[in-house]
């Protein structure tokens, strides 16, 4: 907590948080959205969850991040999973419009960090996402991609051990999305937190993840390892082959 | 009685000050256009009032408007000057402003507290909102006879009426503001571990603020209206009282003066609110100056 706030040390050396889902189920009224999901996500893994819209992938993420309570089964973490260890990044930036960019990034810091330390750490994390020079701006003047980068800075500020990403790039244009993907990959490689990315974009899942889960009908329909080296070559034959396999499975059902 | 004394000074009148404004604007050379444009945009709102006053002065001067119906602007200005010299004007203005602000503070704070409480807690809303809405539908000025019976014509009467009048716009707009704060931001605040107090201070209150300001501006209008009526009917000082006294002595210029001062005070309150709004809502795209 008392480490000097240099750009490289804005977080204590993070290690991922492993999660195990045991017979996890979620029902909304009579509708069964998730049905007996059994899944182990080892610490530090980058998992992408894909599926058709309404398949329950976002519900799964909300259960893991504690936003909703499961109807059955349980979630076991291999360590503390309080607010600072487990952060979520939403599809919308959800920045406070009345707070400057720096102050928005500070929202992610633990309450125990005070005064100058807060500013310094928030500055360091903004520099990490390439927005150090926009610290004094209002969110309303930023572009969609920049807003989402501030949201990423806010999510990373506490040095989380598990980061849940709920389609954070879904609303961005194609070029900005590729930029953001490299940014997320770079930071993940540095910090090695466990990342769970929900996306509807199969190529995005393959560009980033160690493992792709396909959810269909409330169950895990496909659990695919992606053992390709990083950074991955966009449009390479291996990626195309894996993408074909996932899409086949998706539309076969 | 100094009011009677003022009346005798009406005859010889100097040209009124506001009439200078349009003359200054048209006298500028066209060479420095940007500066001319800046001056023009600043005084544009005052051109029409100035022309009206000039026309009114002219019609009074030529005798078209009788002085005992509507005195010339110069006569009103002179009456104002004399009232300033005798200290009477500032005394009455001070009394009225103090009443207005005290009523606004009391009614505004109560409205804010109820608005926030009912916006945040369903229980408080269920038990109080119906009652408040019923009371709202009684025109508060209809209570004047009752208020006089209760408080006589003392300060409490005015304070009560103004506070009651400003309570509702502030209550309703605060309630609306608190209830319409983006639920996604509230969820974000919860997930990011904000305490209830922090959540209120950093998310709910700033989110409700634009709406609270709308309420404040409605309240200011109601504040002056209530005060004028209350002072006209039951008071022993203040601008309304000054106007009613002047009516008894047929001092039309003082009556007109009082009306103009109400207009000025209303404008002043509006300017102050705008300034406050600009200071508090800098983040809002509607309040950001494009040339930043």
Interface residues (C-beta under 8 A of the other chain):
Chain A: X65 X66 X67 X82 X83 X84 X87 X88 X90 X92 X94 X96 X97 X98 X99 X107 X108 X110 X111 X138 X139 X140 X141 X154
Chain B: X184 X185 X187 X188 X189 X191 X192 X193 X194 X195 X202 X203 X206 X207 X209 X281 X282 X283 X284 X285 X288
